[in-house]
Amino acid sequence: MHDSSLSQQDPGLPVSFDSVLGRRIIEVHRWAVREGLRGATAHDLFDGICRLLVADGVPLWRCSVGMRTLHPQWSGYGYLWRRDLNALQPDQWAHGSETGALWHNSPFRYLVQRAENGERNPSLRRQLFVGPEVCDFPVLHELLAAGATDYFSQLFVFAEGDPAQGSGLVYSFSTDQPGGFDDDDLMLLQASLPVLSLALKAHAGYVIAAALLQTYLGSDAGRRVHAGAIKRGTVERIRAVLWYADIRGFTAIADAAPELLIDLLDQVFEVLAEPLRTRGAQVLKFLGDGMLATFPVDDSNTAKTCRMALDAAGEAMRGIDALNVARAAQGKPVAPVDLALHLGEVLYGNVGAVDRLDFTVIGPAVNEVARIEALCEPLNRNVLVSAELAAASGASGELLRSLGYHTLRGVRDARQIYELVIDRQPCSAQPAS
């Protein structure tokens, strides 16, 4: 089939910007620059450009934009605009979706391949009113059947595909106007997309930075760092429930099956993180086979937050039990987990070297929760709770049972320790030895 893609070169400018088309191009450029400078979101930018083009007389029917991103769950995201809804529909694509048939047989993949072969900002047009013979991609048959008469798509690559800058953007525009897009419509589209892409690129960089910081630092710490809390030594005193979990017998597991460690850790940490995620806590860091998390509290919600932490601990332990049963049935090493909960004041903020900072919590309460966790194995309990948290939670004796006073390493006075009573299913799985 003859390739009816448009020229690789930038579109020619109108003879005069005093013409109607020239003034329309200037207005779109001014709008995109203004919105980009004020930090408009990708949603608002694409919704706005579609509305603006329609107001300028471009007969848009369906339009889409997609962009890659750096995120542990999603490889990319995008928006679909439909004239009948006059609104955007958001979408996200999981990692691995680019290997599916939908992507493999799409115009977007075709444009990506052309860009990988060195073509700059490749584009594609199919005048669907000609008939099915021009529909060389499944989606074009679908659009033609739904009433589309013309299709235009273009890819813009950022910084030679650098993922840290969002990689690029791909657009599609369809119309159902008899005869398709006219020359002025296409000129306005091609002249508008580069400046729109710059505005979208600015927001994509912001989204990527925010997602990476929250992924690696935790939701609250990531937001604070992204908002400018980056000066070493800048900390604040907060009150929090501290959650410290550790895999019991990890050294034996590592020695017995080192090649299986990553899968084991990922599964254990996911089970532990899920009940925290749904209760507003944040995981501050993973410490080898351990995990430190916090539930911020204030005077108005201390009891409620402490009870949520206890509920999360119970849910996590039941999840670990189920995980270990499943892993044992598969002949995989299992991972008993010990967990300590404590309530106290900590310093929260930036600590470290001038060129390598950590946004974390420090203070005696952090040391104490780690020392309480170390008592789990000798006391043969999986969840231990400090007296401070037990008192603040207002939990009944049926939920928290005193184990008496115990000496914590590095802490002068003996501390009363409680166990969390959990309704658990028996588990015959044993740690690898």
VEXBAVEX-235205 format. One record per residue (C-alpha): residue number from 1; residue in one letter; chain; x, y, z. Coordinates in Angstrom, 1 decimal. Example, Ala and Ser with C-alpha at 12.3 -4.5 7.8 and 13.67 -1.06 7.14 Angstrom:
2
<pt 1,"A","A",<12.3,-4.5,7.8>>;
<pt 2,"S","A",<13.7,-1.1,7.1>>;
***
This chain:
433
<pt 1,"M","A",<0.0,0.0,0.0>>;
<pt 2,"H","A",<1.2,3.5,-0.8>>;
<pt 3,"D","A",<2.2,5.2,2.5>>;
<pt 4,"S","A",<0.1,8.4,2.7>>;
<pt 5,"S","A",<2.1,9.7,5.7>>;
<pt 6,"L","A",<2.6,13.4,5.8>>;
<pt 7,"S","A",<6.0,15.0,5.2>>;
<pt 8,"Q","A",<8.7,14.5,7.9>>;
<pt 9,"Q","A",<9.4,18.1,7.7>>;
<pt 10,"D","A",<7.8,20.7,9.9>>;
<pt 11,"P","A",<4.7,22.1,8.2>>;
<pt 12,"G","A",<5.1,25.2,6.1>>;
<pt 13,"L","A",<4.0,28.4,7.7>>;
<pt 14,"P","A",<1.1,30.4,6.2>>;
<pt 15,"V","A",<2.1,33.1,3.8>>;
<pt 16,"S","A",<1.1,35.7,6.4>>;
<pt 17,"F","A",<0.3,35.6,10.1>>;
<pt 18,"D","A",<-2.3,38.3,9.3>>;
<pt 19,"S","A",<-4.4,35.6,7.6>>;
<pt 20,"V","A",<-7.2,33.9,9.4>>;
<pt 21,"L","A",<-5.1,30.7,9.6>>;
<pt 22,"G","A",<-2.1,32.6,10.8>>;
<pt 23,"R","A",<-4.0,34.3,13.6>>;
<pt 24,"R","A",<-5.5,30.9,14.7>>;
<pt 25,"I","A",<-2.0,29.4,14.9>>;
<pt 26,"I","A",<-0.8,32.4,17.0>>;
<pt 27,"E","A",<-3.7,32.1,19.4>>;
<pt 28,"V","A",<-3.1,28.4,19.9>>;
<pt 29,"H","A",<0.6,29.0,20.5>>;
<pt 30,"R","A",<-0.1,31.7,23.0>>;
<pt 31,"W","A",<-2.6,29.6,24.8>>;
<pt 32,"A","A",<-0.3,26.6,25.0>>;
<pt 33,"V","A",<2.6,28.7,26.3>>;
<pt 34,"R","A",<0.5,30.4,28.9>>;
<pt 35,"E","A",<-1.0,27.1,30.2>>;
<pt 36,"G","A",<2.4,25.4,30.2>>;
<pt 37,"L","A",<4.0,28.2,32.2>>;
<pt 38,"R","A",<1.3,28.1,34.8>>;
<pt 39,"G","A",<1.8,24.4,35.3>>;
<pt 40,"A","A",<-1.4,23.1,33.8>>;
<pt 41,"T","A",<-1.9,19.3,34.0>>;
<pt 42,"A","A",<-1.7,17.0,31.0>>;
<pt 43,"H","A",<-5.5,16.5,31.5>>;
<pt 44,"D","A",<-6.3,20.2,31.3>>;
<pt 45,"L","A",<-3.8,20.8,28.5>>;
<pt 46,"F","A",<-5.2,18.2,26.2>>;
<pt 47,"D","A",<-8.8,18.9,27.1>>;
<pt 48,"G","A",<-8.2,22.6,26.5>>;
<pt 49,"I","A",<-6.5,22.1,23.1>>;
<pt 50,"C","A",<-9.4,19.9,21.9>>;
<pt 51,"R","A",<-11.9,22.5,22.9>>;
<pt 52,"L","A",<-9.9,25.3,21.4>>;
<pt 53,"L","A",<-9.5,23.6,18.1>>;
<pt 54,"V","A",<-13.2,22.8,17.9>>;
<pt 55,"A","A",<-13.9,26.4,18.6>>;
<pt 56,"D","A",<-11.6,27.3,15.7>>;
<pt 57,"G","A",<-13.7,25.2,13.4>>;
<pt 58,"V","A",<-11.6,22.0,13.3>>;
<pt 59,"P","A",<-14.1,19.2,13.0>>;
<pt 60,"L","A",<-12.7,16.9,15.6>>;
<pt 61,"W","A",<-14.5,13.7,16.5>>;
<pt 62,"R","A",<-12.1,11.6,18.6>>;
<pt 63,"C","A",<-8.6,12.6,19.7>>;
<pt 64,"S","A",<-6.1,10.9,21.9>>;
<pt 65,"V","A",<-2.7,11.5,23.4>>;
<pt 66,"G","A",<-0.4,8.9,25.1>>;
<pt 67,"M","A",<3.0,9.2,26.8>>;
<pt 68,"R","A",<5.4,6.8,28.5>>;
<pt 69,"T","A",<6.4,7.4,32.1>>;
<pt 70,"L","A",<8.6,6.0,34.9>>;
<pt 71,"H","A",<6.5,4.3,37.4>>;
<pt 72,"P","A",<6.7,0.8,39.1>>;
<pt 73,"Q","A",<3.1,-0.1,38.1>>;
<pt 74,"W","A",<2.5,1.8,34.9>>;
<pt 75,"S","A",<4.5,2.1,31.6>>;
<pt 76,"G","A",<2.4,5.0,30.4>>;
<pt 77,"Y","A",<-0.8,7.0,30.5>>;
<pt 78,"G","A",<-3.0,8.9,28.2>>;
<pt 79,"Y","A",<-6.4,10.6,27.5>>;
<pt 80,"L","A",<-9.1,10.1,24.9>>;
<pt 81,"W","A",<-11.4,13.0,24.0>>;
<pt 82,"R","A",<-14.7,12.4,22.4>>;
<pt 83,"R","A",<-17.0,15.0,20.9>>;
<pt 84,"D","A",<-20.2,13.3,22.0>>;
<pt 85,"L","A",<-19.0,13.5,25.6>>;
<pt 86,"N","A",<-17.1,16.7,25.3>>;
<pt 87,"A","A",<-14.8,15.3,28.0>>;
<pt 88,"L","A",<-11.6,13.3,28.5>>;
<pt 89,"Q","A",<-11.4,9.7,29.5>>;
<pt 90,"P","A",<-8.1,8.9,31.3>>;
<pt 91,"D","A",<-6.2,5.6,30.8>>;
<pt 92,"Q","A",<-3.1,3.9,32.1>>;
<pt 93,"W","A",<-1.1,1.0,30.7>>;
<pt 94,"A","A",<0.6,-1.6,32.8>>;
<pt 95,"H","A",<4.1,-2.8,32.2>>;
<pt 96,"G","A",<4.1,-5.5,29.5>>;
<pt 97,"S","A",<1.1,-4.2,27.7>>;
<pt 98,"E","A",<3.4,-3.0,24.8>>;
<pt 99,"T","A",<3.9,-6.7,24.0>>;
<pt 100,"G","A",<0.1,-7.3,23.3>>;
<pt 101,"A","A",<-1.5,-7.6,19.9>>;
<pt 102,"L","A",<-3.4,-4.3,20.4>>;
<pt 103,"W","A",<-0.1,-2.4,20.6>>;
<pt 104,"H","A",<1.7,-4.6,18.1>>;
<pt 105,"N","A",<-0.9,-3.8,15.4>>;
<pt 106,"S","A",<-1.3,-0.1,16.1>>;
<pt 107,"P","A",<-0.4,3.0,14.1>>;
<pt 108,"F","A",<1.4,4.2,17.3>>;
<pt 109,"R","A",<3.8,1.3,17.2>>;
<pt 110,"Y","A",<4.4,1.9,13.5>>;
<pt 111,"L","A",<5.3,5.5,14.2>>;
<pt 112,"V","A",<7.6,4.4,17.0>>;
<pt 113,"Q","A",<9.4,2.1,14.7>>;
<pt 114,"R","A",<9.9,4.9,12.2>>;
<pt 115,"A","A",<11.3,7.1,14.9>>;
<pt 116,"E","A",<13.7,4.4,16.0>>;
<pt 117,"N","A",<14.9,4.3,12.4>>;
<pt 118,"G","A",<15.9,7.9,12.6>>;
<pt 119,"E","A",<12.8,9.7,11.3>>;
<pt 120,"R","A",<12.0,12.9,13.1>>;
<pt 121,"N","A",<8.5,13.4,14.4>>;
<pt 122,"P","A",<6.9,10.9,12.0>>;
<pt 123,"S","A",<3.3,11.3,11.1>>;
<pt 124,"L","A",<0.6,9.3,9.4>>;
<pt 125,"R","A",<-2.6,10.1,7.6>>;
<pt 126,"R","A",<-5.3,7.9,6.3>>;
<pt 127,"Q","A",<-8.3,9.4,4.4>>;
<pt 128,"L","A",<-10.8,6.8,5.5>>;
<pt 129,"F","A",<-13.6,8.1,3.3>>;
<pt 130,"V","A",<-11.7,6.5,0.4>>;
<pt 131,"G","A",<-12.7,3.1,1.8>>;
<pt 132,"P","A",<-11.5,0.0,3.6>>;
<pt 133,"E","A",<-8.5,-0.4,1.3>>;
<pt 134,"V","A",<-6.7,2.4,3.2>>;
<pt 135,"C","A",<-7.3,0.7,6.6>>;
<pt 136,"D","A",<-3.9,-1.0,7.1>>;
<pt 137,"F","A",<-4.4,-1.2,10.9>>;
<pt 138,"P","A",<-7.3,-2.8,12.9>>;
<pt 139,"V","A",<-8.2,0.4,14.7>>;
<pt 140,"L","A",<-8.8,2.2,11.4>>;
<pt 141,"H","A",<-11.4,-0.5,10.3>>;
<pt 142,"E","A",<-13.1,0.2,13.7>>;
<pt 143,"L","A",<-13.0,4.0,13.2>>;
<pt 144,"L","A",<-14.3,3.7,9.6>>;
<pt 145,"A","A",<-17.2,1.4,10.8>>;
<pt 146,"A","A",<-18.0,3.9,13.5>>;
<pt 147,"G","A",<-18.3,6.8,11.0>>;
<pt 148,"A","A",<-14.8,8.3,10.8>>;
<pt 149,"T","A",<-13.7,9.8,7.5>>;
<pt 150,"D","A",<-10.1,10.9,8.2>>;
<pt 151,"Y","A",<-7.3,10.0,10.6>>;
<pt 152,"F","A",<-4.1,11.8,11.5>>;
<pt 153,"S","A",<-1.4,10.7,14.0>>;
<pt 154,"Q","A",<2.0,12.1,14.9>>;
<pt 155,"L","A",<4.8,11.1,17.3>>;
<pt 156,"F","A",<7.1,13.6,19.1>>;
<pt 157,"V","A",<10.2,12.2,20.7>>;
<pt 158,"F","A",<11.9,14.0,23.7>>;
<pt 159,"A","A",<15.6,14.2,24.2>>;
<pt 160,"E","A",<16.3,11.2,21.9>>;
<pt 161,"G","A",<14.0,9.0,23.9>>;
<pt 162,"D","A",<15.4,9.7,27.4>>;
<pt 163,"P","A",<12.9,8.0,29.8>>;
<pt 164,"A","A",<13.7,10.6,32.5>>;
<pt 165,"Q","A",<12.1,13.2,30.3>>;
<pt 166,"G","A",<9.0,11.2,29.4>>;
<pt 167,"S","A",<10.3,9.7,26.2>>;
<pt 168,"G","A",<7.7,11.3,24.0>>;
<pt 169,"L","A",<4.1,11.8,23.0>>;
<pt 170,"V","A",<1.9,10.3,20.4>>;
<pt 171,"Y","A",<-1.3,11.9,19.2>>;
<pt 172,"S","A",<-4.2,10.8,17.0>>;
<pt 173,"F","A",<-7.1,12.9,15.6>>;
<pt 174,"S","A",<-10.1,11.7,13.8>>;
<pt 175,"T","A",<-13.1,13.4,12.1>>;
<pt 176,"D","A",<-16.4,12.3,10.8>>;
<pt 177,"Q","A",<-16.8,15.3,8.5>>;
<pt 178,"P","A",<-17.6,14.3,4.9>>;
<pt 179,"G","A",<-14.4,14.6,2.9>>;
<pt 180,"G","A",<-12.2,14.5,6.0>>;
<pt 181,"F","A",<-9.9,17.3,7.3>>;
<pt 182,"D","A",<-9.2,20.1,4.9>>;
<pt 183,"D","A",<-5.7,21.6,4.4>>;
<pt 184,"D","A",<-6.2,24.4,6.9>>;
<pt 185,"D","A",<-7.3,21.8,9.6>>;
<pt 186,"L","A",<-4.2,19.8,9.1>>;
<pt 187,"M","A",<-2.0,22.9,9.0>>;
<pt 188,"L","A",<-3.4,24.1,12.3>>;
<pt 189,"L","A",<-3.0,20.6,13.9>>;
<pt 190,"Q","A",<0.6,20.3,12.7>>;
<pt 191,"A","A",<1.5,23.8,13.8>>;
<pt 192,"S","A",<-0.1,23.4,17.2>>;
<pt 193,"L","A",<1.3,20.1,18.3>>;
<pt 194,"P","A",<5.0,21.0,18.8>>;
<pt 195,"V","A",<4.2,23.8,21.3>>;
<pt 196,"L","A",<1.5,21.7,23.0>>;
<pt 197,"S","A",<4.1,18.9,23.3>>;
<pt 198,"L","A",<6.5,21.2,25.1>>;
<pt 199,"A","A",<3.8,22.1,27.6>>;
<pt 200,"L","A",<2.9,18.4,28.1>>;
<pt 201,"K","A",<6.6,17.6,28.4>>;
<pt 202,"A","A",<6.9,20.0,31.3>>;
<pt 203,"H","A",<4.0,18.3,33.2>>;
<pt 204,"A","A",<5.3,14.8,32.3>>;
<pt 205,"G","A",<8.6,15.7,34.0>>;
<pt 206,"Y","A",<6.8,16.8,37.1>>;
<pt 207,"V","A",<4.7,13.7,37.2>>;
<pt 208,"I","A",<7.7,11.4,36.8>>;
<pt 209,"A","A",<9.7,13.2,39.5>>;
<pt 210,"A","A",<6.7,13.1,41.9>>;
<pt 211,"A","A",<6.1,9.4,41.2>>;
<pt 212,"L","A",<9.7,8.4,41.6>>;
<pt 213,"L","A",<10.1,10.4,44.9>>;
<pt 214,"Q","A",<7.0,8.9,46.4>>;
<pt 215,"T","A",<8.0,5.4,45.2>>;
<pt 216,"Y","A",<11.5,5.6,46.7>>;
<pt 217,"L","A",<10.9,7.8,49.8>>;
<pt 218,"G","A",<7.3,7.2,50.7>>;
<pt 219,"S","A",<4.2,9.2,49.9>>;
<pt 220,"D","A",<4.5,12.0,52.5>>;
<pt 221,"A","A",<8.3,12.2,52.4>>;
<pt 222,"G","A",<8.3,12.2,48.6>>;
<pt 223,"R","A",<5.8,15.1,48.5>>;
<pt 224,"R","A",<7.8,17.1,51.0>>;
<pt 225,"V","A",<11.0,16.7,49.0>>;
<pt 226,"H","A",<9.3,17.5,45.8>>;
<pt 227,"A","A",<7.9,20.6,47.4>>;
<pt 228,"G","A",<11.4,21.8,48.4>>;
<pt 229,"A","A",<12.2,20.2,51.7>>;
<pt 230,"I","A",<15.7,19.4,50.7>>;
<pt 231,"K","A",<18.0,21.2,53.1>>;
<pt 232,"R","A",<20.2,18.9,55.3>>;
<pt 233,"G","A",<19.3,19.1,59.0>>;
<pt 234,"T","A",<15.8,20.4,58.3>>;
<pt 235,"V","A",<13.6,18.3,60.6>>;
<pt 236,"E","A",<10.4,18.6,62.5>>;
<pt 237,"R","A",<9.3,16.9,65.7>>;
<pt 238,"I","A",<6.2,14.7,65.1>>;
<pt 239,"R","A",<4.3,12.1,67.1>>;
<pt 240,"A","A",<3.8,8.8,65.3>>;
<pt 241,"V","A",<3.1,5.1,65.6>>;
<pt 242,"L","A",<6.2,3.3,64.5>>;
<pt 243,"W","A",<6.0,0.0,62.8>>;
<pt 244,"Y","A",<9.1,-2.1,62.5>>;
<pt 245,"A","A",<8.9,-5.5,60.8>>;
<pt 246,"D","A",<11.7,-8.1,60.2>>;
<pt 247,"I","A",<11.9,-11.6,58.7>>;
<pt 248,"R","A",<12.8,-14.1,61.4>>;
<pt 249,"G","A",<15.6,-16.5,60.4>>;
<pt 250,"F","A",<16.4,-14.6,57.2>>;
<pt 251,"T","A",<20.1,-15.6,57.3>>;
<pt 252,"A","A",<19.2,-19.3,57.2>>;
<pt 253,"I","A",<16.8,-18.6,54.3>>;
<pt 254,"A","A",<19.4,-16.7,52.4>>;
<pt 255,"D","A",<22.0,-19.4,52.9>>;
<pt 256,"A","A",<19.6,-22.2,51.8>>;
<pt 257,"A","A",<18.1,-20.5,48.7>>;
<pt 258,"P","A",<19.9,-17.2,47.8>>;
<pt 259,"E","A",<18.5,-17.3,44.2>>;
<pt 260,"L","A",<14.9,-17.1,45.5>>;
<pt 261,"L","A",<15.5,-14.1,47.8>>;
<pt 262,"I","A",<14.1,-11.3,45.6>>;
<pt 263,"D","A",<10.9,-13.0,44.9>>;
<pt 264,"L","A",<10.5,-13.9,48.6>>;
<pt 265,"L","A",<11.2,-10.3,49.8>>;
<pt 266,"D","A",<8.9,-8.8,47.2>>;
<pt 267,"Q","A",<6.0,-11.0,48.3>>;
<pt 268,"V","A",<6.6,-10.5,52.0>>;
<pt 269,"F","A",<6.9,-6.7,51.6>>;
<pt 270,"E","A",<3.8,-6.5,49.5>>;
<pt 271,"V","A",<1.8,-8.4,52.1>>;
<pt 272,"L","A",<3.1,-6.1,54.8>>;
<pt 273,"A","A",<2.6,-2.9,52.8>>;
<pt 274,"E","A",<-1.0,-3.5,51.7>>;
<pt 275,"P","A",<-2.7,-2.9,55.1>>;
<pt 276,"L","A",<-0.6,0.2,55.6>>;
<pt 277,"R","A",<-1.5,1.5,52.2>>;
<pt 278,"T","A",<-5.2,1.3,52.9>>;
<pt 279,"R","A",<-4.8,3.1,56.3>>;
<pt 280,"G","A",<-2.8,6.1,55.4>>;
<pt 281,"A","A",<0.5,5.0,56.8>>;
<pt 282,"Q","A",<3.7,5.3,54.8>>;
<pt 283,"V","A",<6.6,2.9,54.4>>;
<pt 284,"L","A",<9.7,5.0,55.0>>;
<pt 285,"K","A",<12.3,2.4,54.1>>;
<pt 286,"F","A",<13.2,-1.3,53.5>>;
<pt 287,"L","A",<16.2,-2.3,55.5>>;
<pt 288,"G","A",<17.4,-5.5,53.9>>;
<pt 289,"D","A",<14.8,-8.0,55.3>>;
<pt 290,"G","A",<13.2,-5.4,57.5>>;
<pt 291,"M","A",<10.7,-2.5,57.0>>;
<pt 292,"L","A",<10.1,0.8,58.9>>;
<pt 293,"A","A",<6.8,2.5,58.5>>;
<pt 294,"T","A",<4.9,5.3,60.3>>;
<pt 295,"F","A",<1.3,6.4,61.1>>;
<pt 296,"P","A",<1.4,10.1,61.9>>;
<pt 297,"V","A",<-0.8,11.0,64.8>>;
<pt 298,"D","A",<-2.1,14.2,66.6>>;
<pt 299,"D","A",<-4.0,14.8,69.7>>;
<pt 300,"S","A",<-7.4,14.5,67.9>>;
<pt 301,"N","A",<-6.8,11.1,66.4>>;
<pt 302,"T","A",<-4.3,9.3,68.6>>;
<pt 303,"A","A",<-6.6,6.4,69.8>>;
<pt 304,"K","A",<-8.1,5.9,66.3>>;
<pt 305,"T","A",<-4.6,5.8,64.7>>;
<pt 306,"C","A",<-3.3,3.4,67.2>>;
<pt 307,"R","A",<-6.2,1.1,66.7>>;
<pt 308,"M","A",<-5.7,1.3,62.9>>;
<pt 309,"A","A",<-2.1,0.2,63.4>>;
<pt 310,"L","A",<-3.2,-2.7,65.5>>;
<pt 311,"D","A",<-5.7,-3.7,62.9>>;
<pt 312,"A","A",<-3.1,-3.4,60.2>>;
<pt 313,"A","A",<-0.7,-5.6,62.2>>;
<pt 314,"G","A",<-3.4,-8.3,62.5>>;
<pt 315,"E","A",<-4.2,-8.2,58.8>>;
<pt 316,"A","A",<-0.5,-8.3,57.9>>;
<pt 317,"M","A",<0.1,-11.4,60.1>>;
<pt 318,"R","A",<-2.9,-13.2,58.6>>;
<pt 319,"G","A",<-1.6,-12.3,55.2>>;
<pt 320,"I","A",<1.9,-13.7,56.0>>;
<pt 321,"D","A",<0.3,-16.9,57.3>>;
<pt 322,"A","A",<-1.6,-17.3,54.0>>;
<pt 323,"L","A",<1.5,-16.5,52.0>>;
<pt 324,"N","A",<3.6,-19.0,53.8>>;
<pt 325,"V","A",<1.0,-21.8,53.3>>;
<pt 326,"A","A",<1.0,-21.0,49.6>>;
<pt 327,"R","A",<4.8,-20.9,49.3>>;
<pt 328,"A","A",<5.2,-24.1,51.3>>;
<pt 329,"A","A",<2.7,-25.9,49.0>>;
<pt 330,"Q","A",<4.9,-24.8,46.1>>;
<pt 331,"G","A",<8.1,-26.0,47.7>>;
<pt 332,"K","A",<9.4,-22.5,48.2>>;
<pt 333,"P","A",<11.1,-21.2,51.4>>;
<pt 334,"V","A",<8.7,-19.5,53.8>>;
<pt 335,"A","A",<9.3,-16.3,55.8>>;
<pt 336,"P","A",<7.9,-15.9,59.4>>;
<pt 337,"V","A",<7.7,-12.1,60.2>>;
<pt 338,"D","A",<8.2,-10.4,63.5>>;
<pt 339,"L","A",<6.6,-7.0,64.1>>;
<pt 340,"A","A",<6.8,-4.3,66.8>>;
<pt 341,"L","A",<4.5,-1.3,67.3>>;
<pt 342,"H","A",<5.4,1.8,69.4>>;
<pt 343,"L","A",<4.1,5.3,69.9>>;
<pt 344,"G","A",<6.5,8.2,70.4>>;
<pt 345,"E","A",<8.0,11.4,69.3>>;
<pt 346,"V","A",<10.6,11.4,66.5>>;
<pt 347,"L","A",<12.5,13.9,64.4>>;
<pt 348,"Y","A",<11.3,13.7,60.8>>;
<pt 349,"G","A",<13.3,15.2,57.9>>;
<pt 350,"N","A",<16.6,15.4,56.1>>;
<pt 351,"V","A",<19.7,13.6,57.5>>;
<pt 352,"G","A",<22.9,12.6,55.8>>;
<pt 353,"A","A",<25.9,13.9,53.9>>;
<pt 354,"V","A",<25.8,17.1,51.8>>;
<pt 355,"D","A",<25.5,15.1,48.6>>;
<pt 356,"R","A",<23.5,12.1,49.8>>;
<pt 357,"L","A",<20.5,12.7,52.0>>;
<pt 358,"D","A",<17.8,10.5,53.6>>;
<pt 359,"F","A",<14.4,11.7,54.5>>;
<pt 360,"T","A",<13.6,9.6,57.6>>;
<pt 361,"V","A",<12.7,9.5,61.3>>;
<pt 362,"I","A",<15.3,9.4,64.0>>;
<pt 363,"G","A",<15.3,9.5,67.8>>;
<pt 364,"P","A",<15.0,7.2,70.9>>;
<pt 365,"A","A",<11.6,6.0,69.9>>;
<pt 366,"V","A",<13.0,4.5,66.6>>;
<pt 367,"N","A",<15.7,2.7,68.6>>;
<pt 368,"E","A",<13.1,1.4,71.1>>;
<pt 369,"V","A",<10.8,-0.1,68.4>>;
<pt 370,"A","A",<13.7,-2.0,66.9>>;
<pt 371,"R","A",<14.6,-3.3,70.4>>;
<pt 372,"I","A",<11.0,-4.4,71.0>>;
<pt 373,"E","A",<11.0,-6.3,67.7>>;
<pt 374,"A","A",<14.2,-8.1,68.8>>;
<pt 375,"L","A",<12.2,-9.6,71.7>>;
<pt 376,"C","A",<9.8,-11.4,69.4>>;
<pt 377,"E","A",<11.9,-14.5,69.0>>;
<pt 378,"P","A",<12.9,-15.1,72.6>>;
<pt 379,"L","A",<9.3,-14.4,73.7>>;
<pt 380,"N","A",<8.0,-16.6,70.9>>;
<pt 381,"R","A",<5.6,-13.9,69.7>>;
<pt 382,"N","A",<5.2,-12.4,66.3>>;
<pt 383,"V","A",<3.6,-9.0,67.2>>;
<pt 384,"L","A",<4.7,-7.0,70.3>>;
<pt 385,"V","A",<3.3,-3.6,71.3>>;
<pt 386,"S","A",<4.8,-1.0,73.6>>;
<pt 387,"A","A",<3.0,0.2,76.8>>;
<pt 388,"E","A",<2.7,3.7,75.3>>;
<pt 389,"L","A",<0.8,2.4,72.3>>;
<pt 390,"A","A",<-1.3,0.0,74.3>>;
<pt 391,"A","A",<-2.4,2.8,76.7>>;
<pt 392,"A","A",<-3.2,5.3,73.9>>;
<pt 393,"S","A",<-5.2,2.8,71.8>>;
<pt 394,"G","A",<-7.7,2.1,74.6>>;
<pt 395,"A","A",<-7.7,-1.6,73.4>>;
<pt 396,"S","A",<-9.3,-4.2,75.7>>;
<pt 397,"G","A",<-7.4,-7.0,77.4>>;
<pt 398,"E","A",<-8.8,-9.4,74.8>>;
<pt 399,"L","A",<-6.8,-7.7,72.1>>;
<pt 400,"L","A",<-3.6,-6.8,74.1>>;
<pt 401,"R","A",<-2.1,-9.2,76.7>>;
<pt 402,"S","A",<0.7,-8.0,79.0>>;
<pt 403,"L","A",<3.9,-10.1,78.9>>;
<pt 404,"G","A",<5.4,-8.2,81.8>>;
<pt 405,"Y","A",<8.5,-6.0,82.0>>;
<pt 406,"H","A",<11.5,-6.6,79.8>>;
<pt 407,"T","A",<14.9,-5.0,79.4>>;
<pt 408,"L","A",<15.5,-3.4,76.0>>;
<pt 409,"R","A",<19.1,-3.3,74.8>>;
<pt 410,"G","A",<20.4,0.2,75.2>>;
<pt 411,"V","A",<17.4,1.4,77.2>>;
<pt 412,"R","A",<18.0,2.0,80.9>>;
<pt 413,"D","A",<14.6,1.1,82.4>>;
<pt 414,"A","A",<12.7,-2.1,81.8>>;
<pt 415,"R","A",<9.6,-1.6,79.7>>;
<pt 416,"Q","A",<6.2,-3.3,79.9>>;
<pt 417,"I","A",<5.5,-5.2,76.7>>;
<pt 418,"Y","A",<2.2,-6.5,75.3>>;
<pt 419,"E","A",<1.4,-9.1,72.7>>;
<pt 420,"L","A",<-1.3,-8.5,70.1>>;
<pt 421,"V","A",<-3.8,-11.3,70.2>>;
<pt 422,"I","A",<-4.6,-12.3,66.6>>;
<pt 423,"D","A",<-7.2,-14.8,65.3>>;
<pt 424,"R","A",<-4.9,-16.8,63.0>>;
<pt 425,"Q","A",<-5.2,-19.9,61.1>>;
<pt 426,"P","A",<-2.8,-22.7,62.0>>;
<pt 427,"C","A",<0.2,-22.8,59.7>>;
<pt 428,"S","A",<2.5,-25.8,59.5>>;
<pt 429,"A","A",<5.1,-24.1,57.3>>;
<pt 430,"Q","A",<8.5,-23.8,58.9>>;
<pt 431,"P","A",<11.4,-21.5,57.9>>;
<pt 432,"A","A",<14.1,-23.0,55.8>>;
<pt 433,"S","A",<17.0,-24.3,57.8>>;
***
